[in-house]
Amino acid sequence: MINVIGLGYIGLPTALMMASHGLNVVGTDYDEERVASLNNGTITFQEKGLDELYAKSCALGIEFSTVYQETDLYIVSVPTPYDPLSKQVDPSYIVTAVEEILSVCQPESTIVIESTVSPGTIDRYIRPIVDMKSSKQEMTIHLVHAPERIIPGNMVHELIHNNRTIGADDCAIGERIKQLYEQFCEGEIIVTDIRTAEMTKVVENTYRAVNIGFANELAKICRQSGMDVYEIIRICNQHPRVNILKPGPGVGGHCIPVDPWFLVGDYPGLTDIISASMKTNDEMPAYVLRRIHDIMEENGMTDPSLVGLYGLTYKENVDDCRESPTLQLLERLKKNLAAPLRVYDPFVKRDLVDHQYHDFEAFLEDTDFVVIMVAHRQLLDNMDRLKDKIVLDTRGVCELDGVYRL
Ligand code: SAJ
């Protein structure tokens, strides 16, 4: 039996994918409400293809519990935030999970850590507790790192088709875990050592953060000199070896705004480019606020209550609001004691912020100036509804006449 620890955005799809391929899986989470919901037939977040996977897994007997199971194979998928002061990884959730596992596991067990960690974390924080327990109780506990690469919005497809990395210090164990993932993963699986696997995952997300930071910097340069950044990036990307990402209102989610800080925290003197890119990305919500202010002035608008933000999630077509640029922007307004803006997002059903709308029509009716923060499909299909509005498009998706850009 496989005990998957942590039933969040990565753990749940992974548990369901394994169970739907006939593996015996129990998913464990300390959140009683989440476990109750999964046991009562209600999936805990929206994601393309996840409902079907959940139904199939339930039919095949997956179980959900708040209790760690006695078995010999664990997959740990708990959060790894960073410490805001030191910027280093905060390993407390993984440490707690591993301690709980060690109190129930069989004498020869394997613990696979999927959570993203900075290079060296497993050796520094996990191996000592495992070694201490093993020496006291004559246990053999194998540690493996299998970082995930799936992207919210296309998780189910990517779980099957992405290539993966598996880090293990014992090759035979690495191969055994590779065979486990091969039951559902059709991509290439590379087996390497733990530290290399830790580093590659962090580097992948850092590469993306730096690339987005570069695009955001280009947007500012182009604004200052009256050039169209999207046209420039589009043409540059025709070059066979150039691939610049898109500027935007900021970077959200739990990965790209977080993981690169691990490297900055661990290698402070060696990470100038990474740290400058992260700062550029972090400053984008404030830049958008300045654009809103300038555009209001240009249009003789004085009433901020007529400004509406379209989109609250951290990116398009998902319901995940973690670290979202819109939330960052609203937080900044609050700090400056400025009037809040109207907000609407078709994916966010619960009340998350003040002045939030749940109806697109009502939002449009009350808003003269729409700021596109997220390019959800709903908006792309209804762009002509913004024809009579002032529009600031932070995503480069609106072709209407007179639209303002970043
Ligand atoms: N963004 C831009 N411009 C772009 C692309 C993205 O501003 O050109 C913004 C998005 O709007 C969003 C943020 O960046 O706010 C992050 O979005 P994303 O789609 O780039 O990434 P995530 O956080 O959804 O998923 C990433 C992925 N990592 C990489 O592509 C290297 C995914 O493969 C990882 O599994 C995931 O992080 C993770 O869990 O680490």
Boltz pocket constraint, residues with backbone or C-beta under 6 A from the ligand:
constraints:
  - pocket:
      binder: B
      contacts: [[A, 116], [A, 148], [A, 149], [A, 150], [A, 151], [A, 152], [A, 204], [A, 205], [A, 208], [A, 212], [A, 245], [A, 246], [A, 247], [A, 248], [A, 249], [A, 250], [A, 251], [A, 252], [A, 253], [A, 254], [A, 255], [A, 256], [A, 314], [A, 315], [A, 316], [A, 325]]
      max_distance: 6.0
